């Protein structure tokens, strides 16, 4: 069974400075925290904050390609947790044909935000994580939220699209 979730926040792990994506269900009975990359975290944060960039980012490009081809993003699902790695799938529809595409959760969620598609988490993933008491103290703190905000505020729109070697 799948549980629909929304993005509850983005933060930085206080000890490693790794971005964390926090998902919660509507009743806030269940939460899932996923470590993601900085690029994906930026893409999600930009969409959440409706920041426009001069050129399409990768997830914007993918959405534009899918729309041009008449493909609808129906939903994304976080389907498994093996070790510390989460697995996701993107559900697409072209006419009467459905397609399921393997994806990293961060990319699937960044695309779902842009396409207005719902995000679901398989109940077994939540069970594998255990209850908050079983997991111990969360890896994120309010201080991490401040670091993430400071990082995002330091970004310049012109920084995107530039590659540094």
N, C-alpha and C positions, 0 to 999 in steps of 0.2 A: 504494500500500500504506500502511496505517495502523499506527502504533506506539503501543501503550498507554503512557500516562504517568501519573505521580502528581505531586502537588504536593511539591516538594522544599523550598520555602521561600517566604517573603515578605520583602522587604527594601526599603530606600529607596535610590535612586540617590544616591551620596555628593555629587554636584555639583548635582543639581536637586531632590532630595528627592521625586522622583516614585516612587510605589510600583511595585515590580517583582515579578511572579509568576514563579517558577522551576519549570519542569516537567522531570522526568527520567524516563527509562525505567527498568525494573526493574534492568537491568544497569549503569545509569549510563553507557552508551555515548553516549547522545544527551541533549542538554538544550536547552530553549527558554526564553528569558527574554522576557516580555511586559510592556510598560508598561501599567499599568491605573490607573483612577481611585481616589481615596481612599475613596469610598463602597463600591465593589466590593471593594477590598482589605480594608476593615473587615468586610464581609459574609463574605468568605472566611476571614479570621482568626477571626472569632467562631465560625464553624462548625467550623474546625479545632480550636479550643480549647474547643468545646462550651460557649460562653458563652450563657446564656439571657437574653433581653431581655423586658421586660414585654409588649410588643406585637410582632406579626409584622413583620419587615423585609420589603422588597419580594420578595426571593428566597424567603422563607418563605411569603409570601402566594401567590406563583405556584405553589409546590409544593403548597400546600393546595388551591388551585383545581383544579390538574391531578388530584390524588388524588380530590377530590370528584366530578369528571367522569369518573372511571374511566380516566384517562390515565396511562400509564407512561412515564417518561423512560428510554429504553433506553440511550442513550449521547450523548456530545457529541464533536464532532470539530473540531479546528482545521484548516481545509481549505485556507487560502491565506495568502500574505503578498504584498502589493502595496505596494511602497515600504516604509514603516515601519508599515503597517496590517495587522493580522492579521484574518482572517475565520473564523467558526465556524458550526457548525450544531448544532441540538438535534434529536435523533431521538426522536420520540414514537410511541406505539402506543396506539390506542383499539380494543380488540377485535382484529379482523383487519386493521385499516386503519393503515398507517404514514404518518406526516407528518414532513417535514423543515422546520425553522424556522430562518431566518437569524438570527444572533445575534452580539453582540460576544463574544469569548472569555471575558472576565471574567464576564459575566452567565451564559454557558453553564456555566462551571466552578463558579460559586457555586451554581447550580441542581443541577448534577451531584453536588456534595458533599452537598446536602440530600436528594437522591433516591437516593443510593447508586449512581449510574450511573458507568460507566467513562469515562475521558477519553482520547481518541486524537488524535494529531497526524499529519497527512499527511506522508509521507516527503519529498515535494517541498518542504515548508515547511522542514524541517531542512536539506535541501540548499541552499536559498536563503540560509539563515543562514550556511552555511559551517562550517568546523571552528573550534574555539576559537582556534587559532593564526591562522587567517585573519581572525577578528573582532578580534583584539588583546586587550588587557586587558579583563576583564569590567567592565561599568558599575557593578557592585555590589561592596561590600566588607563585611567583618565589622563595620566601624563603622556601616554602613547598617542592619545587623541590629539593632544596639543602639538606633539612633534609632527604628526601627519598634517595637521592644519598649517603649521609653519612651513613644511616642505612644499605643500601645494601652493601656498601664497608666494613662495620664492620662485616658482616656475613662471617663465615668460612664454606667452603664446608662440613666440618666434623660436623657442627652444625645440618645438616639435617639428619634425621633418628634417632636422639637422642630424647628421651622423658624425660622431667623433671617433677617430681611430687612435 
